[in-house]
């Protein structure tokens, strides 16, 4: 079974960028975050792994938060590209329906 990766793009103002990124990271299914300018130029690309999602999110990502905060202070409008991992649902077992009984 293979995981499915899809991307979503959000237009955000610089002052809301850090809060939006933190919210996405805490969701836990984010593989990568890319921050771009209005013109499409990539400013920062942050790969996230399952190991980072553990209890050490704050300490490991502290330099990243600082960089994102600096970008947010300098830019008014940004595009936030998020790669998410969708794990396939486990196969459902078909419930066997009772066979109809006929009372004669």
Protein Blocks (a to p, Z undefined) as FASTA:
>chain_A
ZZddddddddddfklmmmmmmmmmmnopafbdcdddfkopafbdcdddfklmmmmlmmmm
mmmmmmmmmmmmmpmbdcddddddddddddddddddddddddZZ
